[in-house]
Amino acid sequence: MNKGIVSSVGSVVLAFLATQHHNLHMVLMALGLGTAGLSFLTSPLVRYAMYALSMVAMGVTLQQLRRHWHFLPLRIAGTGSILLTAGLLVWSLTQFAL
């Protein structure tokens, strides 16, 4: 299968799923499961996994920015994403500790 087709279809599918995030929460709340997820997020293992995934995402973005040449707006967006994620990671660590 052609990589271009997979990338195009994959990005459309991911964009669609991203728009359904709110709808999923509404369905869970309508079924009475709205607060059940909060107890899941208090688990330290879940927090550690989220911290690790945030760091992986920052590393991948940084590697992509260093490896390939991108137009200035894309470099600014990538750098901003890294800085915002790092800031939120530091904030989360100071608020909720390890």
C-alpha positions in Angstrom: 0.0 0.0 0.0 1.2 3.5 -0.8 2.6 5.4 2.2 0.9 8.6 1.0 -2.5 7.0 1.1 -2.0 5.5 4.5 -0.8 8.9 5.9 -3.7 10.8 4.3 -6.4 8.3 5.5 -4.7 8.0 8.9 -4.7 11.7 9.5 -8.4 12.0 8.6 -9.3 9.1 10.9 -7.3 10.6 13.8 -8.8 14.1 13.2 -12.3 12.5 13.3 -11.5 10.6 16.5 -10.2 13.8 18.1 -13.5 15.5 17.4 -15.3 12.7 19.1 -13.5 13.2 22.4 -16.2 15.4 23.8 -19.0 13.1 22.6 -17.4 10.2 24.4 -17.3 12.1 27.6 -21.0 13.1 27.2 -22.0 9.5 26.6 -20.1 8.4 29.7 -21.7 11.1 31.8 -25.2 10.2 30.4 -24.6 6.6 31.5 -23.6 7.6 35.0 -19.9 6.8 34.5 -18.6 10.4 34.5 -16.8 10.4 37.8 -15.6 6.8 37.5 -12.7 7.8 35.4 -11.4 10.3 38.0 -10.6 7.5 40.4 -8.6 5.8 37.6 -6.5 9.0 37.1 -5.4 9.2 40.7 -3.4 6.0 40.3 0.3 6.7 40.4 1.0 4.3 37.6 -1.3 6.1 35.3 0.4 9.4 36.2 3.9 7.9 35.6 2.7 6.5 32.2 1.3 10.0 31.2 4.6 11.6 32.3 6.6 9.1 30.2 4.4 9.5 27.2 4.7 13.3 27.4 8.5 13.0 27.5 8.4 10.6 24.5 6.2 13.0 22.6 8.6 15.9 23.3 11.5 13.8 22.2 9.9 12.7 19.0 8.9 16.3 18.2 12.4 17.5 19.0 14.0 14.8 16.8 11.7 15.6 13.9 12.6 19.3 14.2 16.3 18.6 14.3 16.3 15.9 11.6 14.3 17.5 8.9 14.2 21.0 7.6 10.8 22.7 8.1 9.3 26.0 7.3 9.5 28.6 10.0 5.8 28.4 11.1 6.1 24.6 11.6 9.4 25.1 13.6 7.7 27.7 15.8 4.6 25.4 16.4 6.9 22.4 17.2 9.0 24.5 19.6 5.9 25.9 21.2 4.5 22.4 21.6 7.7 21.2 23.3 7.9 24.2 25.6 4.2 24.0 26.5 4.4 20.3 27.2 7.6 20.8 29.3 5.9 23.5 31.3 2.8 21.4 31.9 5.0 18.5 32.9 6.9 20.6 35.4 3.7 22.1 36.8 2.1 18.6 37.1 5.2 17.3 39.0 5.2 20.3 41.4 1.4 20.1 42.0 1.0 16.3 42.3 4.6 15.3 43.1 5.9 11.9 42.0 
